[in-house]
């Protein structure tokens, strides 16, 4: 069962079980819990495009799309890598399967393989690691998406309860009537963070003495993130009620760099005076280093 896991770390778990009075199943549970936590830690994040089911009779049913090309990636495709990590942890007994499905949840999703039409397969969603890009697409899709989020049918509950991290294109945030739909997204029961596309990123040259501290809350930097500061100025009024709900629910607003491993770069923080500050998620400043900048490294990976 643990062939794909780090067996050396089991020694930290097993010594707590001592004496002949401890039942054997207690040892098994400790080993299983440890391996499950290890699998959760090792699995890579997967970004799912999330929209309504495209079939005509599906109405407000949510569907997730794994947009990577499984033919091109082969064994490096996200779900295939995840299957190798979880191994047979979901195939042991009823009690262990219940625990397993709290961490890795099965869901039928649409995958892509080369130029062929998308195919359906059951994959594993890991709520603590995965991101869901709420794709609004055409204008007529928005009411369906809104209904699926605000009045989820039983068929949607596994998805709506699994979403802890939402991704949104910065260009879509207030397109059409999406401002209100953004507020609807905040009603998701287990949502912990919303990340918006940071837009254009510039890597500049600057003397070390002029570089900023990454452990501080800083004004938005128009030299590094011109699209972000333009977005903040343009939609400052529309964002006011959203900020209130974010703060009430303890939901973080982050910024990510799309197309480069979807690297999360910043947390946005609204101050009492209404100004918006940014705080880097990486404690070390590589903003002026075109070799070690996190976006550059992600593109090389």
Residue pairs with C-beta under 8 A, 6 or more apart in sequence:
1 32
1 35
1 87
1 88
1 89
1 92
2 10
2 31
2 35
2 87
3 87
4 84
4 85
4 87
5 35
5 38
5 39
5 87
6 38
9 34
9 38
10 31
10 34
12 34
13 30
13 31
13 33
13 34
14 27
14 30
14 31
16 30
17 26
17 27
17 30
32 89
32 92
32 96
32 99
33 99
35 89
36 89
36 99
36 100
36 103
39 85
39 86
39 87
39 89
39 103
39 104
40 103
40 104
40 126
40 128
40 129
42 85
43 81
43 82
43 85
43 86
43 126
43 129
44 78
44 81
44 82
44 129
45 129
45 130
45 131
45 262
46 66
46 78
46 79
46 82
46 125
46 126
46 129
46 130
46 131
47 67
47 130
47 131
47 132
47 133
47 167
47 262
48 64
48 65
48 66
48 109
48 125
48 130
48 131
48 132
48 133
49 64
49 65
49 67
49 133
49 135
50 62
50 63
50 64
50 65
50 132
50 133
50 134
50 135
50 159
50 163
51 62
51 63
51 65
51 134
51 135
51 136
51 137
51 141
51 145
52 58
52 59
52 60
52 61
52 62
52 63
52 141
52 144
52 145
52 148
53 59
53 61
53 62
53 63
54 63
59 144
60 144
60 147
60 148
60 151
60 153
60 156
61 148
61 153
61 155
61 156
62 148
62 152
62 156
62 159
62 160
63 109
63 110
64 107
64 109
64 110
64 125
64 132
64 159
65 109
65 110
65 111
65 112
65 118
65 135
66 78
66 79
66 109
66 110
66 111
66 112
66 123
67 112
68 77
68 78
68 112
69 112
69 113
69 114
70 77
70 80
70 111
70 112
70 113
71 113
71 114
71 116
72 114
73 80
74 80
75 81
75 84
79 111
79 121
79 123
79 124
82 104
82 123
82 124
82 126
83 124
86 100
86 104
86 124
89 96
89 100
90 96
90 97
90 100
90 101
90 104
91 97
103 126
103 128
104 124
104 125
104 126
105 124
105 125
105 126
105 127
105 158
105 162
106 122
106 123
106 124
106 125
107 122
107 123
107 124
107 125
107 158
107 159
107 162
108 120
108 121
108 122
108 123
109 120
109 121
109 122
109 123
110 118
110 119
110 120
111 118
111 119
111 120
111 121
111 123
112 118
113 119
125 158
125 159
125 162
127 161
127 162
127 163
127 164
127 190
128 164
130 162
130 165
131 165
131 166
131 167
131 195
131 262
132 159
132 163
132 165
132 166
132 167
133 166
133 167
133 168
133 169
134 145
134 166
134 167
134 168
134 185
136 142
136 145
136 172
136 175
136 176
136 178
136 181
139 176
142 176
142 177
142 178
142 181
145 181
146 180
146 181
146 184
148 156
148 160
149 160
149 181
149 184
149 185
149 187
149 188
150 184
150 187
152 160
160 188
160 189
161 189
161 190
162 190
163 188
163 190
163 191
164 190
164 191
164 192
164 193
165 191
165 192
165 193
165 194
165 195
166 185
166 188
166 191
166 193
166 194
166 195
167 194
167 195
167 196
167 197
167 256
167 262
168 182
168 194
168 195
168 196
168 197
169 196
169 197
169 258
170 196
170 197
170 198
170 199
170 227
170 228
170 231
171 197
172 178
173 179
173 182
173 196
173 231
173 235
174 182
174 235
174 238
179 235
179 238
179 242
182 242
183 241
183 242
183 245
185 191
185 194
186 194
186 242
186 245
186 246
186 249
186 251
191 249
191 251
192 250
192 251
192 252
193 251
193 252
193 253
193 254
194 246
194 251
194 252
194 253
194 254
195 253
195 254
195 255
195 256
195 264
196 231
196 253
196 254
196 255
196 256
197 255
197 256
197 257
197 258
198 225
198 227
198 228
198 255
198 256
198 257
198 265
198 266
199 225
199 226
199 227
199 228
199 230
199 231
200 225
200 226
200 227
201 224
201 225
201 257
201 265
201 295
202 223
202 224
202 225
202 226
203 287
203 288
203 289
203 290
203 293
203 295
203 296
204 223
204 224
204 287
204 288
205 288
206 288
211 285
211 287
211 288
212 218
212 221
212 285
212 287
213 285
214 279
214 280
214 282
214 283
214 284
214 285
215 283
216 279
217 269
217 271
217 277
217 278
217 279
218 277
218 278
218 279
218 280
219 275
219 277
219 278
220 228
220 229
220 232
220 276
220 277
220 278
221 229
221 278
222 229
224 287
225 255
225 266
225 278
228 255
228 266
228 278
232 239
232 276
240 274
243 270
245 251
246 252
246 253
246 270
247 270
252 267
253 267
253 268
254 264
254 265
254 266
254 267
254 268
254 281
255 264
255 265
255 266
255 267
255 268
255 278
256 262
256 263
256 264
256 265
257 263
257 265
257 294
257 295
257 298
260 295
260 296
260 298
260 299
261 298
261 299
261 301
263 294
263 295
263 298
264 281
265 280
265 281
265 282
265 294
265 295
266 278
266 279
266 280
266 281
267 278
267 279
267 281
268 276
268 277
268 278
269 276
269 277
269 278
269 279
270 276
270 277
271 277
282 294
286 292
286 293
286 294
287 293
290 296
